[in-house]
Amino acid sequence: MDIRLDNKVAIVTGAASGIGLACAELIAESGAKVALVDKNAETLPGATKRVQAKGVAKGYLQDVTVTSALAPLVSRIRDEMGEIDVLVCSAGINIPQLAHEVTEENWHAVNDVNAKGLFFCNQTVAIQSMIPRKKGSIVNIGSQMSLVGGWKRANYCASKGAVLQVTRAEAVDWAPYNIRINVVAPTFVLTPLSQGMLEDPEFKEYIMGNILFHRLATLEDVASAVCFLASDEASMITGTVLPVDGGWTAK
Ligand SMILES: NC(=O)c1ccc[n+]([C@@H]2O[C@H](COP(=O)([O-])OP(=O)(O)OC[C@H]3O[C@@H](n4cnc5c(N)ncnc54)[C@H](O)[C@@H]3O)[C@@H](O)[C@H]2O)c1
């Protein structure tokens, strides 16, 4: 199956690094125009250049937790790139702590990006571009921690559980508008987010012991799943979660 996204416009949040950047590259290569949204002013220009090498792309500097800025941002992207067919929400952070160590400040920091920022990106794009045109596909990046608990993950699990539940609720509310919305739930992938944790031998052993294939997921493993769900090939799929976890959650 050759997944194509020709003549579509996509927004990818968290697109300056890791999974978001890999998705932006594959989406551009598949034929869609890509708006890269990220809050990191240092990495966004280089990431945009990388995606421009694969197709049409433009970078937009924005922190997704600033909800008042999202409507103007999406308006600007629509003016400059066209109506939005695909939204991939990958912006996310993690502050690994044992459940009894999580502070209120860290709780808000993680949930503001992973749950609140993601939800209001979904909502803003749906309101402006998908509901009025009765079409669109949204892919939210959850985690295997949307489905199971994990060591030092209480805060992160709360936020990623929210990603899955909000996605299911949106699928119900937006089905009348022909909008599909799904979650891709990766296991560990080597990115700047996970690099520090993966350098800890004890943590690496814990991970490899849980992934049935005893290897990390690659950026391509995740980006392919995202492109499939974003594409018309997945036209009957909504409100679901696709784990890309090498079997972690099968046990
Ligand atoms: N790397 C993993 O092992 C792994 C596993 C499962 C799920 N995930 C999820 O995948 C997503 C991407 O993670 P990654 O590993 O690529 O991380 P990453 O740190 O490489 O990339 C995240 C990007 O999001 C951006 N970002 C963070 N907060 C933002 C905000 N408030 N507004 C706009 N941009 C913001 C960062 O600047 C960065 O460019 C996250 O949602 C993460 O939870 C990662």
The ligand as a Gaussian input file, in Angstrom:
#p B3LYP/6-31G(d) Opt

LIG

0 1
 N       10.519000       9.396000      22.786000
 C        9.779000       8.457000      23.336000
 O       10.294000       7.437000      23.817000
 C        8.273000       8.591000      23.342000
 C        7.504000       7.440000      23.602000
 C        6.127000       7.548000      23.613000
 C        5.527000       8.758000      23.363000
 N        6.283000       9.851000      23.106000
 C        5.581000      11.110000      22.845000
 O        5.926000      11.568000      21.573000
 C        5.821000      12.992000      21.530000
 C        7.098000      13.557000      20.984000
 O        8.161000      13.199000      21.845000
 P        9.664000      13.150000      21.340000
 O       10.274000      11.973000      21.947000
 O        9.706000      13.352000      19.881000
 O       10.239000      14.432000      22.124000
 P       11.217000      15.591000      21.651000
 O       11.607000      16.282000      22.912000
 O       12.255000      15.074000      20.738000
 O       10.248000      16.545000      20.795000
 C        9.188000      17.233000      21.391000
 C        9.035000      18.561000      20.679000
 O        7.892000      19.200000      21.254000
 C        8.211000      20.551000      21.452000
 N        7.397000      21.107000      22.530000
 C        7.442000      20.778000      23.847000
 N        6.574000      21.530000      24.522000
 C        5.954000      22.330000      23.624000
 C        4.971000      23.335000      23.721000
 N        4.452000      23.678000      24.884000
 N        4.561000      23.956000      22.580000
 C        5.101000      23.628000      21.384000
 N        6.065000      22.715000      21.239000
 C        6.479000      22.060000      22.341000
 C        9.688000      20.572000      21.817000
 O       10.267000      21.852000      21.604000
 C       10.234000      19.505000      20.899000
 O       10.652000      20.042000      19.669000
 C        5.514000      13.427000      22.951000
 O        4.124000      13.655000      23.056000
 C        5.938000      12.238000      23.779000
 O        5.232000      12.162000      24.984000
 C        7.634000       9.800000      23.092000

